[in-house]
Amino acid sequence: MTNFITRTLSGAVFVVILISSIWFSPYVFAVVFAIISALAVREFHKITNNGKEINVNVGAGMLAAVVLFLSTFVRVSGIIDFSFTGIYVLLVLLVSIAQLFLKQANPIQNWAFFILGQVFVALPFSMLNHILYVPDWQPSILLALFVTIWMNDSWAYVFGVSFGKHKMFERVSPKKSWEGFIGGVVMSLLTGVLCWYVIPMLIGIEWPLWKWLLFAETVVVFGTLGDLMESLLKRTVGIKDSGNLIPGHGGLLDRFDSMLLAAPAIYVFLLWFT
């Protein structure tokens, strides 16, 4: 019971922080998610660094994640007529060049895992800026992304526990079942219907129903794949949670695993259908 209360309270605080930062101010969003991006990259490198052949500079990875996120935010928001993208590229080059002087056992793996941390973690977070500005500041679309992820995760768990018999990827995530996946799909479709009905009343964005349903199912498919990829990462290094930052829930990567592929997929969705 104590663990359930801790999990519930920490989850509620987590959701309130995310929703508040997205809805009330783009500046608050930029600060909160730049920090989250850095901490998520930190978790990634703490997981993958083994102190022997892989020893990526965690601070450099975090700094690069913040610069990438803020450079994207500045560019899409138009708040400052200056692009920090060049600074990000320069930083990545300097981190790569540094391997010439550090005399690490396997510099190629350090290069590879530094870039992987940027592509797999930092880049999806930066793409949230593109979703927030469609083409102007539209927090409801980004909120719809997260609400759909949460609905899918919650109902996939409920259906999986209640009816799950056929495993999806047992070697990667033994608890995930096709029954749970189908339950998440169905409930996410209902989330799409809810967005179609509610969002026009809030901000006037009027998408046809089919577009919201396609939006929801895009989130479900790629969110599930992102979850499985993060599970594969943890299983490969032999850990249960990516961290312990959120009591009862693990680390930030555990909470944002579905977003890691869903955000790029929705970015493409918006390019094609808006």
N, C-alpha and C positions, 0 to 999 in steps of 0.2 A: 504493500500500500504506500509506503514512504517513497519507493522508487517511482510509483505511478504518479504521485503528487508532484515529485520533483520534475519528472518528465513533462507533465502537463503544464506546470508553471513556466518552466524554461521554454517550452515550445510556444506558449502563449506570448511570452515576452519577445521571443524571436520573430514571431509573425507580426506583432505590433510594430516592432522596429522597422521591419521590411516595408510593411504597408505605409507607415507614416513617412518614411524617407522617400518612397516613390510618389506618394499622392500630394504632399503638401509643398514641396519645394525642390526644384532641380538641383539647387546648391547643396541641400541636405543629402539628396540622393548621391551626388558626386562624392561627397566626403565619406558617407557611410559605405558605399559600394567600392570605393577605392581602397578603404581599409580592409573590407572583407576580401577583396581580390588579393591584396598583399598577404593576408593571413592564410588564405586558401593555398596560395603558391608556397608559402612557408610549410604548410602541412605536407604538400606534395613532395618537397625536397627532403623534409624530415623522414618521410616514408622511404624515399628512393635512395638517399645517401646511406652508404654502408661503411664509410670510413676507410675503405680500402681502394677499390677500383673506381667507385663513384663518390665524389666529394665536391658537389656543386656548392658554390658560395651562396648561402641562403639569403643573405642580405641583398646581394646583387639581384637575385631573382625577384625578391619582394619589391625592390626599387624599380626594376624594369616593369613589373606588373602595374604599379601605381602610375608610372609615366605613360604606359600604353593606355590605361583607362582614362586618365585625365586628358591626354592628347586627343583621344577619340571624343570625349565629352566636349572639349573646347571646339573641335571642328564641327560636330553635328549641331551644337547649340548655337554657334555663331556669337557666343558671349565675348570672346576676344578674337580679334582678327590676326591670329598668329597660330601656327601649327607647331605642336611639340613633337610631331612624328619624327622629325629629323633627330631630335634628342634621343628618342627611343632607339632608333636605328644605330646611332652612335654608341649608345650604352651597350647594346647587344654586341656590336663589333669589339668594343673594349673588353667586355667579359670574355669573348672568344680569343682575342689576342693575348689576354693575360695568361692563358694556358701555356704560352711559349716560355714563360718565366717561372711558373709555379712548380715545375718538375713533378707533376702528379703521375701516378702509376699508369693511368689510362686516360689521357686527355680527351680522346675521341668520345669516350662514354660521358665525360663531363660536358662536352659540347652538346652531345645528343640529349642528355637529360635536362640541361638548361633550356634548350630549345623546346623540348617536349613540355616542360612546365609552362612555358609561354603559350604554346599552341593549344595544349589540352585544358589549361586552367585560365590563364590571363586573357587570352583572346576571346573566349566565350563571355567573360565578364565585360570586356570592352564592347562587345556587340549589343549588350543591354542598352547602351546609349542610343544605338540606331533604332531600337524598338521603342524607346521612350520618345524619340522625336520622329514622328511619322506623319508629315514631314516636320511639323511643329511639335511642341511639348504636348504629348498625349499619354498621360499616366495610365489610363484605363487599359490600353493594349498590353502594357507590361504587367499590370496587375492581373489581367486575364491569363497571361502566361503562367504566373506563379500560382494563381488559384487553380488552374487546370492541373498543374503538376501536383499540387497538394491533394486535390480530389482524386486524381489517378492513383497516387501512392496510398492514400487512405483506403479507398475502396478495393484496390488490388490486394491489399493486406487482408481486409475483411473477407472478401470472396475467396482468397487463397486459403485462409485459415478454416473457413467454413466448408468449402467444396474442393479444395485443391488436391488433385490426385496425379495429374500429369505434369511432370517437371519440365521447365523450359530449358534451363542450362544448369543441370545439376552440378557439374564440376566447377561452375563459377559461383552460383548462388542457389544452394540446395532448397531454400524455402520458396523460391519463386515458381509459380505454376501457371499453366495456360488458363486455368479457370480464373485465377486472380487477374491475369492480364485481360481476359475478356470482360470481367467485372469492371475493371478500370476503364476499359474502352467505352462500355455502355454508360457509365456514370459521367465520363468526360463528355460524351455527346450531350447529355443533359446539361452539363456546364456550358457547352456551346449554345444551347437553346436559351439558357438563362442570360448569357452575354448578349445574344441577339435581341432579347426583350428589354434588358435593363440598360445597357450602355447607351443606346440612343437617347434615353431619358436623362442620362447624366451629362453627356457632353455632345450629343448630336452626331456621333459617328454612326452612319447607317450602312452596315454591311448586310447583304442578303443572307438568309439562313444557311445556305450551302457553304458560304465562305467561313462562317463561324464554326460549322461542323468540321470543315476541312482543317481549320486552325486547331481545333481541339484534338483531332486525331493525329495531326502532325506532331503536336506536343507529346501525345501519348507514345507514339512509336519511337520517336527520337529520345524522349525522356527515359523510356524503358531501356533503350540501348545505352544511354549514358550511365544509368544506374548499374547496368551489367558490366560496363567497362571499368567503372570505379571499383566494383566488386572484384573483377579480375586483377586489378592492380593490388588490392589488399590481400587477396588470396595468394598472389605470386610472392609477396614479401612476408606472408604469414601473420597478418594482424587482423583484428576484428573491426576496429574503428580507426578512422584516419586521425583522430585526436580526441581530446576530452574538453574542448572549449565550452560546449553546450551540455550541461548536466542532463544525463539520461538519453541524449541523442548522439553523442560522439562529437566528431569534429565538423568543421565547416564543409569539407568535401563530402561528408556523409549527408549533409542537408542540401547541398547544391549539386549533387551528382547528376540528377536528371536534367538540370539546367545546362550542363556542360555541352550536350549535343542539341538540346531543344532550342537554345538561344540561336545558334547558327542556322538551324533549320527554319526557325520563324523569321530570321533575317532574310533568308532566301524567299520564303513565303511572301513577305511584305514587298520584296523587289518585284515579284512576279504578279501579285494580285492586288496591289494598291497603286 
